[in-house]
Amino acid sequence: MIRQPLAGLNIAVTRPREQAMQLAQRIAQAGGRVTVFPLLEIGPAVDLQPLRTLIARLHEFDIAIFVSPNAVNYGMEAIVSAGKLGLLVQPKSLFTDRTQARKVDVLLNHHGQPHATLRVATIGQGSLRALREYGIEDVIAPQGDSDSEALLRLLELQPIEGLRVIIFRGNGGREFLGETLRARGASVEYATCYQRSRSQQNVATLLATNPDVVVVTSSEALGHLGDMLDEASKKRFFAATLFVPHARIAETAYKLGWDRVVLTKEGDDGLMSDLLAWTTKNISNNSGIKS
């Protein structure tokens, strides 16, 4: 019989739906009962013309920063459509993987041989993997923490003063990265390539699942969840254990009134590892969750 270490656990995954499904599948395979309840919805930017205008000038920049997998997906879609992929990728002769080289050749299509002129930087291993799908291998990316602060520490090793930086992000993103780079002497422009909006789902659907574990991956989503719950629901819902990937989100959770918060390692692998470890520690075969 296949061991199912998460059997009996109700787990709510609140990521945007497309990003939640792979994690939900892994939880289900481990025996958990999964509810996918996106707190935020992701889509293209409402007005794409400013993005197109910036991408038309992409050759003017020295560094392109993608702050998330969504920034990569929506930003690169626009870059490829504009025939600008060649500014970001390395020559095909550098690829040892022939399949990847062919894929890059298809993406470049009739736009000629790639001639990289921009350095590319990103935050997080998910974003790094997404960039590699486009053939972008030479990426400045922190290996440990996945936040703006970690990238800025890495960029301290780079000459920044006088450089022109374009930051691909969603609407209303943090200003810290751009402000810090400006303070170091760089010129910065933002390319808003996707839109986050609050989900309009009925929170009663989530409450009815009586989750033991809730996975939340952004402070914005956590704030939306807090706004959706009345005081009686908060008291009941906050008895669940919250799994978050960043200390900043954990801090928000404590301020909202959450007592049980687990800070996970990065990515699905890190979250699954910490979820399994937490389950082993807190669940017994007979007693369920320990108080």
Contacts in CASP RR format, 6 or more apart in sequence:
PFRMAT RR
TARGET T0000
AUTHOR 0000-0000-0000
METHOD contacts of the structure
MODEL  1
MIRQPLAGLNIAVTRPREQAMQLAQRIAQAGGRVTVFPLLEIGPAVDLQP
LRTLIARLHEFDIAIFVSPNAVNYGMEAIVSAGKLGLLVQPKSLFTDRTQ
ARKVDVLLNHHGQPHATLRVATIGQGSLRALREYGIEDVIAPQGDSDSEA
LLRLLELQPIEGLRVIIFRGNGGREFLGETLRARGASVEYATCYQRSRSQ
QNVATLLATNPDVVVVTSSEALGHLGDMLDEASKKRFFAATLFVPHARIA
ETAYKLGWDRVVLTKEGDDGLMSDLLAWTTKNISNNSGIKS
4 30 0 8 1.000
4 31 0 8 1.000
4 32 0 8 1.000
5 30 0 8 1.000
5 31 0 8 1.000
5 276 0 8 1.000
5 279 0 8 1.000
5 280 0 8 1.000
6 27 0 8 1.000
6 30 0 8 1.000
6 31 0 8 1.000
6 32 0 8 1.000
6 275 0 8 1.000
6 276 0 8 1.000
6 279 0 8 1.000
7 31 0 8 1.000
7 32 0 8 1.000
8 31 0 8 1.000
8 32 0 8 1.000
8 33 0 8 1.000
9 31 0 8 1.000
9 32 0 8 1.000
9 33 0 8 1.000
9 212 0 8 1.000
9 213 0 8 1.000
9 279 0 8 1.000
9 283 0 8 1.000
10 32 0 8 1.000
10 33 0 8 1.000
10 35 0 8 1.000
10 209 0 8 1.000
10 210 0 8 1.000
10 211 0 8 1.000
10 212 0 8 1.000
10 213 0 8 1.000
11 27 0 8 1.000
11 32 0 8 1.000
11 33 0 8 1.000
11 34 0 8 1.000
11 35 0 8 1.000
11 211 0 8 1.000
11 212 0 8 1.000
11 213 0 8 1.000
11 214 0 8 1.000
11 215 0 8 1.000
11 275 0 8 1.000
12 34 0 8 1.000
12 35 0 8 1.000
12 36 0 8 1.000
12 37 0 8 1.000
12 206 0 8 1.000
12 209 0 8 1.000
12 211 0 8 1.000
12 213 0 8 1.000
12 214 0 8 1.000
12 215 0 8 1.000
12 240 0 8 1.000
13 20 0 8 1.000
13 23 0 8 1.000
13 24 0 8 1.000
13 27 0 8 1.000
13 34 0 8 1.000
13 35 0 8 1.000
13 36 0 8 1.000
13 37 0 8 1.000
13 215 0 8 1.000
14 20 0 8 1.000
14 37 0 8 1.000
14 38 0 8 1.000
14 39 0 8 1.000
14 214 0 8 1.000
14 215 0 8 1.000
14 216 0 8 1.000
14 217 0 8 1.000
14 221 0 8 1.000
14 225 0 8 1.000
15 23 0 8 1.000
15 36 0 8 1.000
15 38 0 8 1.000
15 215 0 8 1.000
15 217 0 8 1.000
15 221 0 8 1.000
16 38 0 8 1.000
16 40 0 8 1.000
16 41 0 8 1.000
16 42 0 8 1.000
16 70 0 8 1.000
17 36 0 8 1.000
17 38 0 8 1.000
17 41 0 8 1.000
18 42 0 8 1.000
19 42 0 8 1.000
19 69 0 8 1.000
20 36 0 8 1.000
20 38 0 8 1.000
21 36 0 8 1.000
22 268 0 8 1.000
23 215 0 8 1.000
23 268 0 8 1.000
23 271 0 8 1.000
23 272 0 8 1.000
24 34 0 8 1.000
24 36 0 8 1.000
26 268 0 8 1.000
26 272 0 8 1.000
27 34 0 8 1.000
27 272 0 8 1.000
27 275 0 8 1.000
28 34 0 8 1.000
30 272 0 8 1.000
30 276 0 8 1.000
33 209 0 8 1.000
35 205 0 8 1.000
35 206 0 8 1.000
35 209 0 8 1.000
35 211 0 8 1.000
37 199 0 8 1.000
37 201 0 8 1.000
37 205 0 8 1.000
37 206 0 8 1.000
38 199 0 8 1.000
38 201 0 8 1.000
39 198 0 8 1.000
39 199 0 8 1.000
39 216 0 8 1.000
39 221 0 8 1.000
39 222 0 8 1.000
39 224 0 8 1.000
39 225 0 8 1.000
40 196 0 8 1.000
40 197 0 8 1.000
40 198 0 8 1.000
40 199 0 8 1.000
40 218 0 8 1.000
40 220 0 8 1.000
40 221 0 8 1.000
40 224 0 8 1.000
41 196 0 8 1.000
41 197 0 8 1.000
41 198 0 8 1.000
41 199 0 8 1.000
42 70 0 8 1.000
42 194 0 8 1.000
42 195 0 8 1.000
42 196 0 8 1.000
43 74 0 8 1.000
43 194 0 8 1.000
43 195 0 8 1.000
43 197 0 8 1.000
44 74 0 8 1.000
44 193 0 8 1.000
44 194 0 8 1.000
44 195 0 8 1.000
45 51 0 8 1.000
45 74 0 8 1.000
45 170 0 8 1.000
45 171 0 8 1.000
45 192 0 8 1.000
45 193 0 8 1.000
45 194 0 8 1.000
45 195 0 8 1.000
46 171 0 8 1.000
46 195 0 8 1.000
48 78 0 8 1.000
50 191 0 8 1.000
50 192 0 8 1.000
51 75 0 8 1.000
51 78 0 8 1.000
51 191 0 8 1.000
51 192 0 8 1.000
51 193 0 8 1.000
52 78 0 8 1.000
52 82 0 8 1.000
54 166 0 8 1.000
54 189 0 8 1.000
54 191 0 8 1.000
55 78 0 8 1.000
55 79 0 8 1.000
55 82 0 8 1.000
55 84 0 8 1.000
55 191 0 8 1.000
56 82 0 8 1.000
58 64 0 8 1.000
58 79 0 8 1.000
58 82 0 8 1.000
58 84 0 8 1.000
58 87 0 8 1.000
58 118 0 8 1.000
58 166 0 8 1.000
59 84 0 8 1.000
59 87 0 8 1.000
59 117 0 8 1.000
60 164 0 8 1.000
61 118 0 8 1.000
61 164 0 8 1.000
61 165 0 8 1.000
61 166 0 8 1.000
61 189 0 8 1.000
62 118 0 8 1.000
62 119 0 8 1.000
62 163 0 8 1.000
62 164 0 8 1.000
62 165 0 8 1.000
63 118 0 8 1.000
63 119 0 8 1.000
63 120 0 8 1.000
63 121 0 8 1.000
63 140 0 8 1.000
63 163 0 8 1.000
63 164 0 8 1.000
63 165 0 8 1.000
63 166 0 8 1.000
63 186 0 8 1.000
64 88 0 8 1.000
64 118 0 8 1.000
64 119 0 8 1.000
64 120 0 8 1.000
64 121 0 8 1.000
64 165 0 8 1.000
64 166 0 8 1.000
64 168 0 8 1.000
65 120 0 8 1.000
65 121 0 8 1.000
65 122 0 8 1.000
65 123 0 8 1.000
65 151 0 8 1.000
65 165 0 8 1.000
65 166 0 8 1.000
65 167 0 8 1.000
65 168 0 8 1.000
65 177 0 8 1.000
66 72 0 8 1.000
66 75 0 8 1.000
66 76 0 8 1.000
66 120 0 8 1.000
66 121 0 8 1.000
66 122 0 8 1.000
66 123 0 8 1.000
66 127 0 8 1.000
66 130 0 8 1.000
66 131 0 8 1.000
66 168 0 8 1.000
67 122 0 8 1.000
67 123 0 8 1.000
67 127 0 8 1.000
67 148 0 8 1.000
67 167 0 8 1.000
67 168 0 8 1.000
67 169 0 8 1.000
67 170 0 8 1.000
67 173 0 8 1.000
67 177 0 8 1.000
68 123 0 8 1.000
68 127 0 8 1.000
68 169 0 8 1.000
68 170 0 8 1.000
69 126 0 8 1.000
69 127 0 8 1.000
69 129 0 8 1.000
69 130 0 8 1.000
70 170 0 8 1.000
70 194 0 8 1.000
71 127 0 8 1.000
71 168 0 8 1.000
71 169 0 8 1.000
71 170 0 8 1.000
71 193 0 8 1.000
71 194 0 8 1.000
72 122 0 8 1.000
72 127 0 8 1.000
72 130 0 8 1.000
72 131 0 8 1.000
72 134 0 8 1.000
72 168 0 8 1.000
73 130 0 8 1.000
73 194 0 8 1.000
74 168 0 8 1.000
74 193 0 8 1.000
74 194 0 8 1.000
75 168 0 8 1.000
75 191 0 8 1.000
75 193 0 8 1.000
75 194 0 8 1.000
76 85 0 8 1.000
76 130 0 8 1.000
76 131 0 8 1.000
76 134 0 8 1.000
78 193 0 8 1.000
79 85 0 8 1.000
79 87 0 8 1.000
79 88 0 8 1.000
80 107 0 8 1.000
80 134 0 8 1.000
83 108 0 8 1.000
83 109 0 8 1.000
83 111 0 8 1.000
85 104 0 8 1.000
85 107 0 8 1.000
85 108 0 8 1.000
85 111 0 8 1.000
85 114 0 8 1.000
85 134 0 8 1.000
86 108 0 8 1.000
86 111 0 8 1.000
86 112 0 8 1.000
86 114 0 8 1.000
86 115 0 8 1.000
86 116 0 8 1.000
87 115 0 8 1.000
87 116 0 8 1.000
87 117 0 8 1.000
87 118 0 8 1.000
88 116 0 8 1.000
88 118 0 8 1.000
88 120 0 8 1.000
88 134 0 8 1.000
88 136 0 8 1.000
89 104 0 8 1.000
89 108 0 8 1.000
89 114 0 8 1.000
89 116 0 8 1.000
89 134 0 8 1.000
89 135 0 8 1.000
89 136 0 8 1.000
90 114 0 8 1.000
90 116 0 8 1.000
90 135 0 8 1.000
90 136 0 8 1.000
90 137 0 8 1.000
90 138 0 8 1.000
91 113 0 8 1.000
91 114 0 8 1.000
91 115 0 8 1.000
91 116 0 8 1.000
92 101 0 8 1.000
92 104 0 8 1.000
92 105 0 8 1.000
92 113 0 8 1.000
92 114 0 8 1.000
94 137 0 8 1.000
95 101 0 8 1.000
95 104 0 8 1.000
95 135 0 8 1.000
95 137 0 8 1.000
100 132 0 8 1.000
100 135 0 8 1.000
103 133 0 8 1.000
103 135 0 8 1.000
104 114 0 8 1.000
104 134 0 8 1.000
104 135 0 8 1.000
107 134 0 8 1.000
107 135 0 8 1.000
108 114 0 8 1.000
116 138 0 8 1.000
119 138 0 8 1.000
119 140 0 8 1.000
119 158 0 8 1.000
120 131 0 8 1.000
120 136 0 8 1.000
120 138 0 8 1.000
120 139 0 8 1.000
120 140 0 8 1.000
121 139 0 8 1.000
121 140 0 8 1.000
121 141 0 8 1.000
121 151 0 8 1.000
121 154 0 8 1.000
121 155 0 8 1.000
122 128 0 8 1.000
122 131 0 8 1.000
122 139 0 8 1.000
122 140 0 8 1.000
122 141 0 8 1.000
122 151 0 8 1.000
123 141 0 8 1.000
123 142 0 8 1.000
123 146 0 8 1.000
123 147 0 8 1.000
123 148 0 8 1.000
123 150 0 8 1.000
123 151 0 8 1.000
124 141 0 8 1.000
124 142 0 8 1.000
124 146 0 8 1.000
124 266 0 8 1.000
125 141 0 8 1.000
125 146 0 8 1.000
125 266 0 8 1.000
125 267 0 8 1.000
126 267 0 8 1.000
127 141 0 8 1.000
128 139 0 8 1.000
128 141 0 8 1.000
131 139 0 8 1.000
132 139 0 8 1.000
140 151 0 8 1.000
140 154 0 8 1.000
140 155 0 8 1.000
140 158 0 8 1.000
141 151 0 8 1.000
141 154 0 8 1.000
142 150 0 8 1.000
142 151 0 8 1.000
142 153 0 8 1.000
142 154 0 8 1.000
144 150 0 8 1.000
144 266 0 8 1.000
146 245 0 8 1.000
146 246 0 8 1.000
146 266 0 8 1.000
147 246 0 8 1.000
147 248 0 8 1.000
148 174 0 8 1.000
148 176 0 8 1.000
148 177 0 8 1.000
148 180 0 8 1.000
149 176 0 8 1.000
151 177 0 8 1.000
152 177 0 8 1.000
152 180 0 8 1.000
152 181 0 8 1.000
155 181 0 8 1.000
160 181 0 8 1.000
160 184 0 8 1.000
160 185 0 8 1.000
160 186 0 8 1.000
161 184 0 8 1.000
161 185 0 8 1.000
161 186 0 8 1.000
162 185 0 8 1.000
162 186 0 8 1.000
162 187 0 8 1.000
163 185 0 8 1.000
163 186 0 8 1.000
163 187 0 8 1.000
164 186 0 8 1.000
164 187 0 8 1.000
164 189 0 8 1.000
165 178 0 8 1.000
165 181 0 8 1.000
165 186 0 8 1.000
165 187 0 8 1.000
165 188 0 8 1.000
165 189 0 8 1.000
166 188 0 8 1.000
166 189 0 8 1.000
166 190 0 8 1.000
166 191 0 8 1.000
167 177 0 8 1.000
167 178 0 8 1.000
167 188 0 8 1.000
167 189 0 8 1.000
167 190 0 8 1.000
167 191 0 8 1.000
168 191 0 8 1.000
168 193 0 8 1.000
169 190 0 8 1.000
169 191 0 8 1.000
169 192 0 8 1.000
169 193 0 8 1.000
170 192 0 8 1.000
170 193 0 8 1.000
170 194 0 8 1.000
170 195 0 8 1.000
170 196 0 8 1.000
171 192 0 8 1.000
171 194 0 8 1.000
171 195 0 8 1.000
171 196 0 8 1.000
172 192 0 8 1.000
172 196 0 8 1.000
178 188 0 8 1.000
178 190 0 8 1.000
181 188 0 8 1.000
182 188 0 8 1.000
196 220 0 8 1.000
198 224 0 8 1.000
199 224 0 8 1.000
203 225 0 8 1.000
203 228 0 8 1.000
203 229 0 8 1.000
203 233 0 8 1.000
207 233 0 8 1.000
207 236 0 8 1.000
207 237 0 8 1.000
211 237 0 8 1.000
211 240 0 8 1.000
212 240 0 8 1.000
212 241 0 8 1.000
212 289 0 8 1.000
213 240 0 8 1.000
213 241 0 8 1.000
213 242 0 8 1.000
213 243 0 8 1.000
213 275 0 8 1.000
213 278 0 8 1.000
214 237 0 8 1.000
214 240 0 8 1.000
214 241 0 8 1.000
214 242 0 8 1.000
214 243 0 8 1.000
215 243 0 8 1.000
215 244 0 8 1.000
215 271 0 8 1.000
216 222 0 8 1.000
216 225 0 8 1.000
216 242 0 8 1.000
216 243 0 8 1.000
216 244 0 8 1.000
216 249 0 8 1.000
216 253 0 8 1.000
217 244 0 8 1.000
217 245 0 8 1.000
217 249 0 8 1.000
218 249 0 8 1.000
219 248 0 8 1.000
219 249 0 8 1.000
219 252 0 8 1.000
222 244 0 8 1.000
222 249 0 8 1.000
222 252 0 8 1.000
222 253 0 8 1.000
222 256 0 8 1.000
223 252 0 8 1.000
223 256 0 8 1.000
226 234 0 8 1.000
226 256 0 8 1.000
229 237 0 8 1.000
234 256 0 8 1.000
234 257 0 8 1.000
238 256 0 8 1.000
238 257 0 8 1.000
238 258 0 8 1.000
238 259 0 8 1.000
239 260 0 8 1.000
240 260 0 8 1.000
241 260 0 8 1.000
241 261 0 8 1.000
241 262 0 8 1.000
241 278 0 8 1.000
241 282 0 8 1.000
241 289 0 8 1.000
242 253 0 8 1.000
242 258 0 8 1.000
242 260 0 8 1.000
242 261 0 8 1.000
242 262 0 8 1.000
243 262 0 8 1.000
243 264 0 8 1.000
243 271 0 8 1.000
243 274 0 8 1.000
243 275 0 8 1.000
243 278 0 8 1.000
244 250 0 8 1.000
244 253 0 8 1.000
244 261 0 8 1.000
244 262 0 8 1.000
244 263 0 8 1.000
244 264 0 8 1.000
245 263 0 8 1.000
245 264 0 8 1.000
245 265 0 8 1.000
245 266 0 8 1.000
245 267 0 8 1.000
245 271 0 8 1.000
246 263 0 8 1.000
247 263 0 8 1.000
250 261 0 8 1.000
250 263 0 8 1.000
253 261 0 8 1.000
254 261 0 8 1.000
262 274 0 8 1.000
262 278 0 8 1.000
264 270 0 8 1.000
264 271 0 8 1.000
264 274 0 8 1.000
264 275 0 8 1.000
265 271 0 8 1.000
265 273 0 8 1.000
265 274 0 8 1.000
282 289 0 8 1.000
282 290 0 8 1.000
283 289 0 8 1.000
283 290 0 8 1.000
284 290 0 8 1.000
END
